[in-house]
Amino acid sequence: MIYIKYKCNLLTSLRILSICIFYILPQSLLGDVNNETLEKANKALDQKDFATALKLYKMVELQGFGDEGMYRNMAYSAISIHAEADAILYLEKSLKYDPNNAKLKLYLEQLRSKNNLDDPTENQSKIMNFLLQLTGTMSLQIIIIIQILIFVLLGVLMYIHFPFDEIGRNARWQFAGLSIMLLLTFCFGSYRHSTIYENDGIIISKENTTIYLSPDTLSPQISKLPLGSKVSYKDHIYGWWQIETIFGETGWITSSNGSRI
């Protein structure tokens, strides 16, 4: 028994050590580096060195980090150096984290209006708008905290009513209610995750981008896309994206002509 206990403790220690080495330590080191870069970017922004600030923010983004505030600062920097297509891109990214922010929506609408771009949100269904508004009130962190609390409450109920020989109606309703709430939080969390990390939007970053019928510059041309316009990503092949415009046109563009939201 002593050997088994010692073996279990050793395995537990190895698991903790592995987590520290392969996850916590790298994340901490990367976090420190990114915090330093963010501080430099914010300082450059305060000093109105917008090009440097944008460059530093992009370095942080390349490490997989970003939030509503950072992308808002990136949009402001891009506007200040007259890179309006980039500003549209970063406002769209910022709205992924805070889809109910009226000011961000207004800035985006003004930029699109200034550049004679159609607003793709006008074609969204009422259900999609409702989902964005509903799930936008909760961040992924809040959803995770709610899920943990529900798990704890379910655990307490199971402990109280164990071994489940006689469960009253109230207890059944409590179990059912908490289970439904847990399922809803998983649905909200999945939708928020797909909105933030699996977004299919593309902002056109080069002037007069051509839509081709197939992924080949020798294939027939369908139409041109103005700088800053938004299209939907459908598929890809090396160096090419298949896209769909808000008017339903589908075709291929070179991937260097756009940026994923």
C-alpha positions as CSV (number, residue, x, y, z in Angstrom):
1,M,0.0,0.0,0.0
2,I,2.9,2.3,0.8
3,Y,4.4,1.6,-2.6
4,I,1.2,2.3,-4.4
5,K,0.7,5.6,-2.5
6,Y,4.3,6.6,-3.3
7,K,3.8,5.7,-6.9
8,C,0.6,7.8,-7.2
9,N,2.3,10.7,-5.5
10,L,5.2,10.5,-7.9
11,L,2.9,10.3,-10.9
12,T,1.0,13.4,-9.6
13,S,4.2,15.3,-9.1
14,L,5.4,14.4,-12.6
15,R,2.0,15.6,-14.1
16,I,2.3,18.9,-12.2
17,L,5.9,19.3,-13.3
18,S,5.0,18.6,-16.9
19,I,2.2,21.2,-16.8
20,C,4.6,23.7,-15.4
21,I,7.4,23.0,-17.9
22,F,5.2,22.7,-21.1
23,Y,2.4,25.1,-20.4
24,I,2.6,27.5,-17.4
25,L,6.3,28.4,-17.7
26,P,6.1,29.2,-21.5
27,Q,2.9,31.1,-21.1
28,S,4.4,33.1,-18.2
29,L,7.5,34.0,-20.2
30,L,5.4,34.9,-23.3
31,G,3.1,36.9,-21.1
32,D,6.0,38.9,-19.7
33,V,7.4,39.6,-23.1
34,N,4.0,40.6,-24.5
35,N,3.3,42.8,-21.5
36,E,6.5,44.6,-22.1
37,T,5.7,45.0,-25.8
38,L,2.2,46.3,-25.0
39,E,3.6,48.8,-22.6
40,K,6.0,50.1,-25.3
41,A,3.1,50.2,-27.8
42,N,0.9,52.1,-25.4
43,K,3.8,54.6,-24.7
44,A,4.3,55.1,-28.5
45,L,0.6,55.7,-28.9
46,D,0.6,58.3,-26.1
47,Q,3.6,60.0,-27.8
48,K,1.5,59.9,-31.1
49,D,4.1,57.7,-32.8
50,F,1.3,55.8,-34.5
51,A,3.4,53.8,-36.9
52,T,5.6,52.4,-34.2
53,A,2.6,51.7,-31.9
54,L,0.9,49.7,-34.7
55,K,4.1,47.8,-35.5
56,L,4.4,46.8,-31.8
57,Y,0.7,45.8,-31.5
58,K,1.1,43.6,-34.5
59,M,4.0,41.8,-32.8
60,V,1.8,41.0,-29.9
61,E,-1.0,39.8,-32.2
62,L,1.4,37.5,-34.0
63,Q,1.9,35.7,-30.6
64,G,-1.8,34.9,-30.5
65,F,-2.8,37.6,-28.0
66,G,-5.3,40.4,-28.4
67,D,-8.5,41.9,-26.9
68,E,-11.0,44.6,-27.6
69,G,-8.8,47.4,-26.1
70,M,-5.7,46.4,-28.1
71,Y,-7.6,46.2,-31.4
72,R,-9.3,49.5,-30.7
73,N,-5.9,51.1,-30.2
74,M,-4.7,49.5,-33.4
75,A,-7.7,51.0,-35.3
76,Y,-6.9,54.4,-33.9
77,S,-3.3,54.1,-34.9
78,A,-4.2,53.0,-38.4
79,I,-6.7,55.9,-38.9
80,S,-4.0,58.3,-37.8
81,I,-1.6,57.1,-40.5
82,H,-4.5,57.1,-43.1
83,A,-4.5,53.3,-43.4
84,E,-8.3,53.1,-43.4
85,A,-8.6,49.5,-44.7
86,D,-6.5,48.4,-41.7
87,A,-8.6,50.5,-39.4
88,I,-11.8,48.7,-40.7
89,L,-10.0,45.4,-40.1
90,Y,-9.1,46.2,-36.5
91,L,-12.5,47.7,-35.7
92,E,-14.1,44.4,-36.9
93,K,-11.6,42.5,-34.7
94,S,-12.5,44.7,-31.7
95,L,-16.2,44.1,-32.3
96,K,-15.6,40.3,-32.1
97,Y,-14.9,40.8,-28.4
98,D,-17.5,43.5,-27.8
99,P,-20.2,43.2,-30.4
100,N,-22.6,45.5,-28.5
101,N,-20.2,48.5,-28.4
102,A,-22.2,51.3,-30.0
103,K,-19.1,53.6,-30.4
104,L,-17.1,51.0,-32.3
105,K,-20.1,50.3,-34.6
106,L,-20.5,54.1,-35.2
107,Y,-16.8,54.5,-36.1
108,L,-17.0,51.5,-38.4
109,E,-20.1,52.8,-40.1
110,Q,-18.5,56.2,-40.6
111,L,-15.4,54.7,-42.2
112,R,-17.5,52.5,-44.5
113,S,-19.6,55.5,-45.5
114,K,-16.6,57.7,-46.1
115,N,-15.1,55.0,-48.5
116,N,-18.5,54.2,-50.2
117,L,-18.5,50.7,-48.8
118,D,-21.6,48.6,-48.3
119,D,-22.4,47.6,-44.7
120,P,-22.6,43.8,-44.5
121,T,-24.4,43.9,-41.2
122,E,-27.5,45.2,-43.0
123,N,-28.0,41.7,-44.6
124,Q,-27.7,39.8,-41.3
125,S,-30.9,38.0,-40.1
126,K,-32.7,39.1,-36.9
127,I,-31.7,35.8,-35.3
128,M,-28.0,36.4,-36.0
129,N,-28.2,40.0,-34.6
130,F,-30.0,38.7,-31.5
131,L,-27.4,36.0,-30.9
132,L,-24.6,38.6,-31.2
133,Q,-26.3,40.9,-28.8
134,L,-27.1,38.1,-26.3
135,T,-23.7,36.3,-26.3
136,G,-21.8,39.6,-26.6
137,T,-22.8,40.5,-23.0
138,M,-20.7,37.6,-21.8
139,S,-17.0,37.1,-22.3
140,L,-15.5,33.6,-22.5
141,Q,-14.0,34.1,-19.0
142,I,-17.4,34.9,-17.6
143,I,-19.0,31.9,-19.3
144,I,-16.2,29.6,-17.8
145,I,-16.8,31.0,-14.3
146,I,-20.5,30.4,-14.6
147,Q,-19.9,26.8,-15.8
148,I,-17.6,26.2,-12.8
149,L,-20.2,27.5,-10.4
150,I,-22.9,25.3,-12.0
151,F,-20.6,22.2,-11.7
152,V,-20.1,23.1,-8.0
153,L,-23.8,23.4,-7.4
154,L,-24.5,20.1,-9.1
155,G,-21.8,18.5,-7.0
156,V,-23.4,19.8,-3.8
157,L,-26.8,18.6,-4.9
158,M,-25.4,15.1,-5.7
159,Y,-23.6,15.0,-2.3
160,I,-26.8,16.0,-0.5
161,H,-29.1,13.5,-2.2
162,F,-26.6,10.6,-2.5
163,P,-27.3,7.6,-3.0
164,F,-30.4,8.9,-4.9
165,D,-32.8,6.4,-3.4
166,E,-35.5,9.0,-2.8
167,I,-35.3,12.2,-4.7
168,G,-38.1,14.7,-4.3
169,R,-39.7,16.7,-7.1
170,N,-37.9,19.9,-6.0
171,A,-34.5,18.2,-6.2
172,R,-35.4,16.9,-9.7
173,W,-36.3,20.4,-10.9
174,Q,-33.1,21.7,-9.4
175,F,-31.0,19.1,-11.3
176,A,-32.9,19.7,-14.5
177,G,-32.6,23.5,-14.2
178,L,-28.9,23.4,-13.6
179,S,-28.3,20.9,-16.4
180,I,-30.2,23.1,-18.8
181,M,-28.2,26.2,-17.7
182,L,-25.0,24.2,-18.1
183,L,-26.0,23.2,-21.7
184,L,-26.9,26.8,-22.5
185,T,-23.5,28.1,-21.3
186,F,-21.8,25.5,-23.4
187,C,-23.8,26.7,-26.4
188,F,-23.0,30.3,-25.7
189,G,-19.3,29.5,-25.1
190,S,-19.1,27.5,-28.4
191,Y,-20.7,30.4,-30.3
192,R,-18.5,33.0,-28.8
193,H,-15.4,30.9,-29.4
194,S,-16.4,30.4,-33.1
195,T,-17.1,34.2,-33.4
196,I,-13.7,35.2,-32.0
197,Y,-11.4,32.4,-33.2
198,E,-13.1,31.0,-36.2
199,N,-14.4,34.1,-37.9
200,D,-14.9,33.7,-41.6
201,G,-14.7,37.4,-42.4
202,I,-12.0,38.9,-44.7
203,I,-11.2,42.6,-45.2
204,I,-9.7,43.5,-48.6
205,S,-6.4,45.1,-48.0
206,K,-5.3,46.0,-51.6
207,E,-6.8,48.3,-54.2
208,N,-8.8,46.9,-57.1
209,T,-8.7,43.3,-55.9
210,T,-9.9,41.0,-58.7
211,I,-12.3,38.1,-58.1
212,Y,-11.4,35.2,-60.5
213,L,-13.7,32.4,-61.5
214,S,-11.1,29.9,-60.5
215,P,-7.7,30.0,-58.5
216,D,-5.8,31.1,-61.6
217,T,-5.0,34.7,-62.8
218,L,-5.7,33.5,-66.4
219,S,-9.2,32.5,-65.5
220,P,-12.2,34.8,-66.3
221,Q,-12.6,37.8,-64.0
222,I,-15.9,38.2,-62.2
223,S,-15.6,41.7,-60.6
224,K,-13.3,44.0,-58.6
225,L,-13.4,44.6,-54.9
226,P,-12.8,48.0,-53.4
227,L,-10.2,48.5,-50.7
228,G,-11.6,47.9,-47.2
229,S,-14.7,45.9,-48.3
230,K,-15.7,42.8,-46.3
231,V,-16.3,39.4,-47.8
232,S,-16.8,35.9,-46.4
233,Y,-14.2,33.1,-46.5
234,K,-15.4,29.8,-48.0
235,D,-12.4,27.7,-48.9
236,H,-8.7,27.9,-49.7
237,I,-6.0,26.5,-51.9
238,Y,-2.3,27.4,-51.8
239,G,-2.1,31.2,-52.2
240,W,-5.8,31.6,-52.9
241,W,-9.1,32.1,-51.0
242,Q,-12.5,31.3,-52.2
243,I,-14.8,34.1,-51.1
244,E,-18.4,35.3,-51.2
245,T,-19.4,39.0,-51.4
246,I,-22.4,40.4,-49.6
247,F,-24.2,40.4,-53.0
248,G,-23.8,36.6,-53.3
249,E,-20.9,36.6,-55.9
250,T,-18.5,33.8,-55.3
251,G,-15.0,33.4,-56.7
252,W,-11.3,33.4,-55.8
253,I,-8.8,36.1,-54.7
254,T,-5.1,35.8,-54.0
255,S,-4.7,35.5,-50.2
256,S,-2.2,38.4,-50.1
257,N,-5.0,40.8,-51.1
258,G,-6.9,40.3,-47.9
259,S,-6.7,39.9,-44.1
260,R,-8.7,37.5,-42.0
261,I,-10.7,39.1,-39.2
